[in-house]
C-alpha cells in the first residue's frame, strides 16, 4: 500500500490554505503575514527585553534604513524592503548557521514564497539585482544595530560580522521592543501607507 504524501500546506488564520510547494498570490493575505511575523523571533529569541524582537519589527527597521539610504527610491522598492522577510511568516526565521546546515531546500522554498508574495502586492516576482543589493545593505545595518543593542554583541564583534554602518544612517534610530499586537498593527499600517502611494 503506497504511503500517503506528507501534507505540504498550512491553514492560515484568514482561512486561506497556503501550498508551500506551489504558493500562489491568491493565497497570500497581508493580515496573515503581519500576524505571523509579529510572533517570529529574530536571533532565535536570544535578545534582551521583555518581548521578543520580531521579524515584523525588523522589517519596519529595514524599510526605514532602506529609505534613509535611498531617499529617491520608488515606493515599490520601499514596499519590497518592508516585505523582504515576509516568507518567514510561514517558514520562520533561521539564523545563518542553521540555513547552511539545512541546505538549499530552505532557499528554494523562500524564493517560491517570495515570488508569490511579490506578485500579490504588485511587485516583480524577482527584484532587480541592484534593488536586492540595496535592501541587503539595509538588512545588514539592521543586523548590526540589533546585535549591538539587544543581542549581546560588542560593536567590534558586530562590525566583523555585519560591517560598521555610517553613523548618519542610524542616527536617531533605536531598536523597539513591543508586544506582538502593537508590532502587527504597525506593520499593517506601514504596508497600507505604502500601498496607497503606489
C-alpha positions in Angstrom: 0.0 0.0 0.0 1.6 3.3 -1.1 2.3 5.8 1.7 0.2 8.9 1.9 2.2 12.0 0.8 3.1 14.4 3.6 0.9 17.5 4.0 2.6 20.5 2.4 0.1 23.2 3.1 -0.8 25.4 6.0 -4.1 26.8 7.1 -3.9 30.5 7.8 -6.0 32.5 10.2 -7.6 34.2 7.2 -8.9 30.8 6.2 -6.5 30.6 3.2 -4.8 27.3 2.6 -1.2 28.0 1.5 0.5 25.3 -0.5 4.2 25.6 0.5 5.4 23.7 -2.6 3.3 25.8 -5.0 2.3 29.0 -3.4 0.1 31.3 -5.4 -0.6 35.1 -5.0 -4.3 34.5 -4.3 -3.5 32.6 -1.1 -1.4 35.5 0.3 -3.0 37.9 2.8 -1.2 40.8 4.4 -3.0 40.1 7.7 -1.6 36.6 7.8 1.9 37.9 7.1 1.7 40.7 9.7 0.3 38.3 12.3 2.9 35.6 11.7 5.9 38.0 11.5 4.9 39.7 14.8 5.3 36.3 16.5 8.5 35.1 14.8 11.5 36.0 16.9 14.8 37.0 15.4 18.1 35.8 16.8 16.3 32.6 17.9 14.8 34.7 20.7 18.2 35.3 22.3 17.7 39.1 22.8 17.3 41.3 25.8 14.0 42.8 26.8 10.5 41.8 27.9 9.3 41.0 24.4 10.9 39.0 21.6 12.4 41.1 18.8 10.1 40.1 16.0 10.7 39.8 12.2 7.8 42.3 11.8 9.8 44.9 13.9 13.0 44.1 12.0 11.1 44.6 8.7 9.9 48.0 9.7 13.5 49.0 10.6 14.9 47.7 7.3 12.4 49.7 5.4 13.3 52.8 7.3 17.0 52.2 6.8 16.5 51.5 3.1 14.5 54.7 2.7 17.2 56.7 4.5 19.9 55.4 2.2 17.8 55.6 -0.9 15.5 58.6 -0.4 14.6 58.8 -4.1 13.7 55.1 -4.4 10.3 54.4 -5.9 7.6 53.4 -3.3 7.5 49.9 -4.8 11.1 49.3 -3.7 10.3 50.6 -0.2 7.4 48.1 -0.1 9.9 45.4 -1.2 12.1 46.3 1.7 9.2 46.0 4.1 8.4 42.6 2.7 12.0 41.4 2.4 11.5 38.7 5.1 7.8 38.1 4.5 8.1 34.3 3.7 9.2 33.9 7.3 5.6 34.2 8.4 5.4 30.6 7.2 8.9 29.2 7.3 10.2 31.0 10.4 13.4 32.9 10.8 16.5 30.7 10.7 19.9 32.1 11.7 22.5 31.8 9.0 24.3 28.8 10.6 21.1 26.8 10.6 20.3 27.8 7.0 23.7 26.5 6.0 23.1 23.2 7.8 19.6 22.8 6.2 21.0 23.2 2.7 19.4 24.6 -0.5 15.9 23.4 0.3 15.2 26.4 2.6 16.4 28.9 0.0 14.2 27.3 -2.8 11.2 27.5 -0.5 12.0 31.1 0.4 12.2 32.0 -3.3 8.9 30.4 -4.2 7.1 32.2 -1.3 8.8 35.5 -2.1 7.7 35.3 -5.7 4.0 34.7 -4.7 4.1 37.5 -2.1 5.7 40.0 -4.5 3.1 39.2 -7.2 0.3 39.5 -4.7 1.3 43.1 -3.9 2.2 44.3 -7.4 6.0 43.7 -7.3 8.0 41.7 -9.8 8.4 38.1 -8.8 12.2 38.6 -8.6 13.7 42.0 -7.7 16.3 43.7 -9.9 19.8 42.8 -8.5 20.6 46.4 -7.7 17.4 46.8 -5.6 18.0 43.5 -3.9 21.6 44.6 -3.0 20.3 47.9 -1.6 17.8 46.0 0.6 20.5 43.6 1.7 22.7 46.6 2.8 19.8 47.9 4.9 19.3 44.4 6.3 23.0 44.1 7.4 22.8 47.5 9.1 19.7 46.4 10.9 21.5 43.3 12.0 24.4 45.3 13.3 22.1 47.5 15.3 20.2 44.5 16.7 23.5 42.7 17.5 24.8 45.7 19.5 21.6 47.0 21.1 19.8 43.7 22.1 21.7 40.6 21.1 24.8 41.0 23.3 27.5 41.7 20.7 30.2 44.2 21.2 30.5 46.9 18.4 33.8 45.3 17.3 32.3 41.8 17.0 29.1 43.1 15.2 31.3 45.1 12.8 33.3 42.0 12.0 30.1 40.1 11.0 28.0 42.8 9.5 30.2 45.8 8.8 30.1 49.1 10.7 27.3 51.4 9.4 27.9 55.1 8.9 26.6 57.0 11.9 24.4 59.2 9.9 22.4 56.3 8.6 21.5 55.0 12.1 21.2 58.4 13.8 18.2 58.6 16.0 17.2 55.0 15.4 16.8 52.6 18.3 15.6 49.1 18.5 12.0 48.9 19.5 10.5 46.0 21.6 6.8 45.9 21.6 4.0 43.4 22.3 3.1 41.4 19.2 -0.2 43.2 18.7 1.4 46.6 18.6 4.1 45.4 16.1 1.5 43.7 14.0 -0.6 46.9 13.8 2.5 49.0 13.0 3.5 46.6 10.2 -0.1 46.6 8.7 -0.2 50.4 9.0 3.1 50.8 7.1 2.0 48.3 4.4 -1.3 50.2 4.0 0.5 53.5 3.7 3.0 52.2 1.1 0.3 50.5 -1.0 -1.7 53.7 -1.0 1.2 55.5 -2.6 1.7 53.0 -5.4 
